[in-house]
Amino acid sequence: MRSTTRTARAIGALSFVLAAIAVEVWLQLPSNGQATVAEVGSQSVKHQKIEVGAQLYSVRALLDKDLAGPLGTIHQMNITDVEGGGLFGHIAPAFRAELDKAGLHASGAHFQWDRFSNDTDGVIKDAKALGCDYVTMPWIPHNGDFTVEDAKAAAEKFNEWGRKCAQAGLKFTYHPHGYEFRPFQDGTIFDVLAAQTKPEFVNFELDVFWAFDGGADPVKLMQKYPARFPLMHLKDMKKGVKTPNYTGHEDVESDVALGAGQLDIPAILKEAQAIGVKHFYIEDESSRSVQQIPASIKYIRSIGY
């Protein structure tokens, strides 16, 4: 039994190393218009209207196995600004140490509803340990369709949590996932959520994919609420995906490199700059994220940002 176990472990370790080598080799080979890490690095000198960051959830499958390798890969893409999407089994100070080693800074991080409900002080402590300025709630629990009553109840909690975060020197934001844009009266349920939250304590992270998925126009949203979106998730939606969708769920393979999908990325970036979005994080939930993030950065630079 022991020798069999050792053999299995050795094979598993070798498979992981070979997979890592394959990814590194792939990233050095331009193919089908994809950008390499080296190309992204050379392009970065030419920007710089915006700093392009990344949501670490994009490489969650890799982070579940190892921190140093995936964080190093993100840095090789000439990214230094990241947003946390979980601690992947580590405590916040240990995760921060790995970020520091990789030359990354977590300007923000996501924390779930249950964690806020049960341990707001712990959320604040972890955010501080990570070095964050922003803490973001990515989902409102609800049964069936998201309702106005759900939005009002959530707004009350957001105001409470946002006030506590502000007292600790942190900024609280909520990340909509499309279901909030269900029509209501002359607007949407999101309008209720925005009206019921206090801007001094609560603002929003605009994920342009999910807003579009819910039938909203990201540019018009920013024009309507120019002071409420300090954070943005940049991602594009595969052509042919039907909207609106009010479930908050899509096939993760619907994420494509920026400029290859349905969204008007140049118009979105133009308006985002006009309203003063502070942080732009590429989030790519697909299985191709390691390949697509460099292509997305190359596209952003190619259109002058």
C-alpha positions in Angstrom: 0.0 0.0 0.0 2.8 2.5 0.9 4.7 2.0 -2.4 1.5 2.3 -4.4 0.6 5.5 -2.6 4.1 6.9 -3.2 3.9 6.0 -6.9 0.5 7.7 -7.2 1.8 10.8 -5.5 4.9 10.9 -7.7 2.7 10.6 -10.8 0.4 13.3 -9.5 3.3 15.7 -8.8 4.8 15.0 -12.3 1.5 15.7 -14.0 1.2 19.0 -12.2 4.8 20.0 -13.2 4.2 19.0 -16.8 0.9 21.0 -16.9 2.7 24.0 -15.5 5.4 23.7 -18.2 2.7 23.4 -20.9 1.1 26.6 -19.8 4.3 28.5 -19.7 5.2 27.2 -23.2 1.8 28.0 -24.5 2.1 31.6 -23.2 5.2 32.1 -25.3 3.6 31.0 -28.5 1.4 33.5 -30.3 -1.6 31.8 -31.9 -4.9 32.9 -33.3 -4.4 36.4 -32.3 -3.7 35.6 -28.6 -1.2 37.8 -26.8 1.8 36.3 -24.9 2.8 37.4 -21.5 6.0 39.0 -23.1 3.8 40.9 -25.6 1.6 42.3 -22.8 4.7 43.4 -20.9 6.0 45.4 -23.9 2.6 46.9 -24.6 2.2 48.1 -21.0 4.8 50.8 -21.5 2.6 52.4 -24.1 -0.6 52.8 -22.1 -1.4 54.3 -19.5 -4.8 55.7 -19.3 -5.9 53.0 -16.9 -4.1 50.5 -14.7 -5.4 47.0 -15.5 -5.8 44.7 -12.6 -7.2 41.2 -12.2 -9.8 39.4 -10.0 -8.0 36.4 -8.6 -11.1 34.3 -8.9 -10.0 34.1 -12.6 -7.3 31.6 -11.6 -9.2 29.9 -8.7 -8.6 26.4 -10.1 -4.8 27.0 -9.9 -4.9 28.8 -6.5 -6.7 25.8 -5.0 -3.5 23.8 -5.5 -0.7 26.4 -5.1 -0.4 30.2 -4.4 3.1 31.1 -5.6 2.8 29.8 -9.2 -0.5 31.4 -10.2 0.3 34.7 -8.4 3.6 34.8 -10.3 1.8 34.2 -13.6 -0.5 37.2 -12.9 2.6 39.3 -12.2 4.2 38.2 -15.4 1.2 39.7 -17.2 2.4 43.1 -15.9 -0.5 43.1 -13.4 0.2 44.4 -9.9 -3.3 45.4 -8.7 -5.5 42.5 -7.8 -8.9 41.8 -6.1 -9.2 38.9 -3.8 -11.8 36.2 -4.4 -11.2 34.0 -1.4 -8.3 32.9 0.7 -8.1 29.3 -0.7 -7.5 27.7 2.7 -5.0 30.2 4.0 -5.3 32.8 6.7 -5.2 36.4 5.5 -1.7 37.3 6.8 -0.3 34.2 5.0 -2.1 35.1 1.8 -0.8 38.6 2.1 2.7 37.3 2.4 2.3 35.4 -0.9 0.9 38.5 -2.6 3.9 40.5 -1.4 6.4 37.9 -2.7 4.7 38.0 -6.1 4.7 41.8 -6.2 1.0 42.1 -6.1 -1.3 44.4 -4.0 -4.9 43.5 -3.2 -6.7 46.8 -3.4 -10.0 45.0 -2.7 -11.5 41.6 -1.8 -14.8 39.8 -1.9 -16.5 38.5 1.2 -19.7 36.5 1.2 -23.0 37.4 2.9 -22.7 34.7 5.6 -19.3 35.9 6.6 -20.5 39.5 7.0 -23.6 38.4 8.9 -21.7 36.2 11.3 -18.3 37.9 11.6 -18.2 41.5 10.3 -15.3 42.2 12.6 -13.4 39.3 11.1 -14.1 40.5 7.6 -12.6 43.9 8.5 -9.6 42.2 10.2 -8.9 40.1 7.1 -9.4 43.0 4.7 -6.9 45.0 6.7 -4.4 42.1 6.8 -4.6 41.8 3.0 -4.0 45.6 2.6 -7.4 46.3 1.0 -9.1 49.6 0.6 -12.4 48.0 -0.6 -14.5 45.1 0.6 -17.1 43.8 -1.8 -20.3 41.7 -1.3 -20.8 39.7 -4.5 -24.2 38.1 -3.9 -27.5 38.6 -2.1 -29.1 35.3 -1.0 -32.7 35.0 -2.3 -35.2 32.3 -3.2 -36.7 32.3 -6.6 -36.9 35.7 -8.4 -35.0 38.6 -6.7 -37.6 41.0 -5.4 -38.0 44.6 -4.3 -38.4 43.3 -0.7 -35.1 41.4 -1.1 -33.4 44.6 -2.3 -34.8 46.7 0.6 -33.7 44.1 3.2 -30.3 43.9 1.7 -29.9 47.7 1.6 -30.6 47.9 5.3 -27.8 45.4 6.0 -25.4 47.1 3.5 -25.9 50.4 5.2 -25.1 48.8 8.6 -22.0 46.9 7.3 -20.9 49.9 5.2 -21.0 52.2 8.2 -18.9 49.7 10.2 -16.4 49.4 7.3 -16.1 53.2 7.0 -15.4 53.5 10.7 -12.5 51.1 10.1 -11.2 53.0 7.1 -12.6 50.7 4.5 -15.0 51.2 1.6 -18.0 48.8 1.1 -19.3 47.9 -2.4 -21.9 45.5 -3.7 -21.3 43.6 -7.0 -24.6 43.0 -8.9 -25.0 39.8 -10.9 -27.8 40.7 -13.3 -30.9 39.6 -11.3 -31.0 43.1 -9.8 -31.9 44.6 -13.2 -35.3 43.0 -13.4 -37.8 45.8 -14.4 -39.7 47.5 -11.6 -42.1 50.4 -12.1 -40.2 53.0 -14.3 -36.8 51.4 -13.7 -35.3 48.3 -12.2 -34.9 46.7 -8.8 -31.3 48.0 -8.9 -32.7 51.5 -8.8 -34.4 50.6 -5.5 -31.1 49.2 -4.1 -29.2 52.3 -5.1 -31.9 54.6 -3.7 -32.1 52.7 -0.4 -28.3 52.7 0.2 -26.3 55.6 1.6 -23.5 56.6 -0.8 -21.3 57.6 2.1 -21.3 53.9 3.2 -22.3 51.8 0.2 -21.3 51.9 -3.5 -21.1 49.4 -6.3 -18.7 47.3 -8.3 -19.9 47.4 -11.9 -19.3 44.0 -13.6 -20.1 44.9 -17.2 -20.8 41.3 -18.2 -23.4 40.7 -15.5 -25.0 44.1 -16.0 -25.4 43.4 -19.7 -26.6 39.9 -18.9 -29.4 41.4 -16.8 -30.4 43.7 -19.7 -28.7 46.8 -18.5 -26.5 49.1 -20.6 -23.3 49.5 -18.7 -22.6 53.0 -20.2 -26.1 54.2 -19.3 -25.8 52.8 -15.8 -22.6 54.9 -15.3 -24.3 58.0 -16.7 -27.2 57.5 -14.4 -25.0 56.8 -11.3 -21.7 58.6 -12.0 -20.7 58.7 -8.3 -21.6 55.1 -7.4 -19.2 52.9 -9.3 -15.6 53.1 -7.9 -14.8 49.6 -9.1 -15.3 47.7 -12.4 -15.0 44.1 -13.5 -14.0 44.0 -17.2 -15.2 41.0 -19.1 -16.9 40.2 -22.4 -19.7 37.9 -23.4 -19.6 35.4 -26.2 -21.6 36.3 -29.2 -24.9 34.5 -29.4 -25.6 34.4 -25.6 -29.2 35.7 -25.1 -30.1 38.4 -22.7 -31.7 39.5 -20.5 -31.1 36.8 -18.0 -32.3 37.4 -14.4 -30.9 34.3 -12.8 -27.3 35.6 -12.0 -25.9 32.4 -13.7 -24.3 31.8 -17.1 -22.0 29.1 -18.5 -18.5 30.2 -17.5 -17.4 29.4 -21.0 -19.4 32.4 -22.1 -16.5 34.6 -21.0 -14.4 35.6 -23.9 -11.4 37.9 -24.3 -12.2 41.6 -24.3 -13.1 42.8 -27.8 -14.2 39.3 -29.0 -17.7 39.4 -27.7 -20.9 41.5 -27.5 -20.0 44.4 -25.2 -18.9 47.8 -26.5 -15.7 47.9 -24.5 -14.3 51.2 -26.0 -17.5 53.0 -25.0 -17.5 51.4 -21.5 -13.9 52.4 -20.9 -14.5 55.9 -22.1 -17.4 56.4 -19.7 -15.6 54.7 -16.9 -12.8 57.2 -17.2 -15.2 60.1 -17.4 -16.8 59.1 -14.0 -13.5 58.3 -12.3 -13.6 54.5 -11.8 -10.8 53.8 -9.4 -9.9 50.1 -10.1 -10.4 48.0 -13.3 -10.2 44.3 -12.7 -10.3 41.8 -15.5 -12.3 38.8 -14.4 -12.4 35.8 -16.6 -14.3 32.9 -15.2 -13.7 30.5 -18.2 -11.3 27.6 -18.3 -9.2 29.7 -20.8 -8.5 32.6 -18.4 -4.7 32.2 -18.4 -4.8 32.5 -22.2 -7.5 35.2 -22.4 -6.3 37.7 -19.8 -3.2 38.6 -21.8 -5.3 38.9 -24.9 -7.7 41.2 -23.0 -4.9 43.4 -21.8 -3.5 43.6 -25.4 -6.9 44.7 -26.6 -7.2 47.4 -24.0 -3.9 48.8 -24.9 -4.7 48.6 -28.6 -7.7 50.9 -28.2 -5.7 53.5 -26.4 -6.3 52.6 -22.7 
